[in-house]
Amino acid sequence: MNKGMLITIIGGALIVVLTSIFSFTPNSANPSSIPALKVYAIGEINNERIKFQLQPLRQGADISADNQARFLLSQPTLTHLDSSGNIPSKRYAMNGEAGYIAETLSVYHCGDVDACKTAISLAVDDMLKDKEPRSNILKPELTHVSTGIAVGNGKVVMVFDFEARGL
């Protein structure tokens, strides 16, 4: 083997190694972190409600919100319609959930649990800057929030279904 061939082989191997180390593939938080992210999200929403002397929201059933978050993770845009074209109130009725008032959707990039927590904080901050989502968070009659969170492909999708049970 001549010197030129050896340099080519070593150079090729070096390129493969460096590419595998430094190539960009979107990292995502592990799906096992979703329960902790949900707790964090509800905490962020409740921190804002407490600032306005409102009762904290309790965790909802999450059935419709979870399904919608998983669906949206594979979609190019956010939509309140599910894969069958159902609106949130219909999804609630079909899943036996009660008290649906409003739904707020967000998607942010994140690569790990800490980045996803930052994304959740930013989503809640952004919701408070927009009239309708702000109204959803700060409605005094609300009692629960069903939180759907899905992670993958370097992003976190959040579905917040606000509920007023017992009305």
N, C-alpha and C positions, 0 to 999 in steps of 0.2 A: 504494500500500500504506500503510495507516495504522499508527500507532505500536503499537497493541495487537496487530495481526497480526504485526508484525516481532518484538515481544517474545515472542510465542507460538512463532514459528518458531525463534528463537534459543534459547529455553528448551527446546524439544523437541530440538533438535540437541545442546544441552548435556547433556540427560538421556541421550541415546543414547551420546554419547562417554563420559560418566562411568560409565554402566552397563557399557560394553564394557571399560573400564579396570579397574573395581573389582568386577565380578561374580565370584562364586565358582564356579569350575569346578575340580573336583579335578585338581590337577597330579599327574603321575606321573613317576618316573624314566624315562628313555629305556630301552627294551628293550636297547639296545646296551650299557648299563651292567651287565647281568646277569652276564657273566663276572667282572667286578671285584667285584660283590657276593658271588658264590660264593666267591671267594678270601678275601674279608673274613670271610664266615661260617665257613669252615673254620678260619681263623686264630683266630677267637673261641672256637670249640669246642676247638681244640688248646691254646690258652692255658690253658683250664680243666683239660684233661687233664694238662698239664705240671705244674700246681700239685699234682697228686696222684701225681707221678712215673710217669705213664702215657705210653706211646708215642703220638706224634701220629698222627692218622688221615690216610690218603692219600685223594685224590679218587677216588670211585667212577665208574661209567659214566654215572650221572645219567639214564638213559633213563626209567625208571619215575618217578623223582622229578620230572623236568622235566614229563612228561606230566600228572602229578597236580597239580603247581603251576598249570599253565595251566588245567586243568579247574576247580580250586578258585577261581581268580580270578573265574569267572563264577557261582559258587554263593553262596547267601545264608548258608550255614553250612559249617563244616569237617567233612570226613568222610574216613575211611580208604578208603571204597569209591570206585572210579572210576566213570566214566559207564556202564559195563556191569555194575556191581555187584561187580567183582572186588576181593578183599582184596589187600593189598600183596604177600604171598608169591606169590599167583597171578600178579600183574602181573610180578613178577620172573621167574618161570618162563616166562611168555609172551614176555618180551623177551630171554631168554637170559642174564639177569643171575644172579649167584651170591652166596651168602653172606648173604642177608637175615636180619636178627635183629629189628629193631624200627623203627617209624616214628614220628616226632614232627612235628606240624603247628603252624604259627603264622601269624597274619595281624595286621598292624599298619598303621596309616595312615602314609603318608609322601608327600611331594611332590617330593622331589629325591633325588639320590644320597646326599648327606650325611644327610638325614633317614632314608633307608632303612638306612644303616649304623647309625645310632642305633637304629632299630627292630630290626635284627638283634642288636645288643648287648643290648637289652632282652629279646628273645626267648630268647637263651642264658641270661641272668640268670634269667628266669622258669622256664626248663626246669630250672635247678639248684635251684630252690625246690620243685619238684614231684617226689615220690618216683620215679615211673616214668620220666619223661624224664631225671631226674638219673642214674638207674641206666643208662639208654641211653647217655648221654654217657660215663660213668665205668666201663663194663664193660672190664676189662683185655684180654679176648680180641678186642675189636674191632680191625679193621685198616683199614677204609675207611668213608667216609660219602659217599653220593650225595646231592647237594644240588640240589633243584629250587627255583628262584626265579622268580616271575612278578610283573611290575609292571603296574599300570594302575588306572584309576578312583581314584587317590589312595591306593592301598594296595600293600603288598608281601605276597605269600603265600610262605611258606617250607615246604618239605617236606624233612625230614632222614631219609634211610633209612640206618640203621646196619648195617654189614656185618662179618662175620668170615669172611674168605676162607681156604680151605685147611683148614677143619674137616671 
